[in-house]
Amino acid sequence: MVELAPLLERVERASGKRFLIDRRLGSKIYLGTVDANDVTYPVLLSILWVNGFAAFESEGLVKIVPDANMRFYETRIVQADDASIPADEFVTRVLATVNVGAPQDRDELRRADASGGTPGGSRGYEPTDPHGPICEHPANHRDRSRARRAAA
């Protein structure tokens, strides 16, 4: 366990991002075998994720909240795959469907949620909302886009 404040200060200086932290995170965080001096912004997002927290950008800040609450927050909307977005940062992506209707896609997401999803899977997706946007990891958006292009 390491102190969170100095870790965030280092990442802030290196990335130019500012953080707003939910008080439930506490003052210490578990890093596993990662050296605190090697933590970059993408690595910080992964550390937060395995500690039960998630991050999203809003109003010029990176907000860190419990991952179970992600479905309640407005996240940045992206329209296309973007490799510059860290894999563990939540974004909202509007997906255009090709050769498959949106209800089938939503059913697929419900099944993934019910089974625990894939690594970094459909967390943040509200299965009771048949029309809402999908909020999840960018890596999942890229995987879904590749599958759609292959099916077209």
Secondary structure, 3 states (H helix, E strand, C coil): CEEHHHHHHHHHHHHCCCEEECHHHCCEECCCCCCHHHCCHHHHHHHHHHCCEEEEEECCEEEEEEHHHHHHCCCCEECCCCCCCCCCECEEECCCCCCCCHHHHHHHHHHHHHCCCCCCCCCCCCCCCCCCCEEECHHHHHHHHHHHHHHC
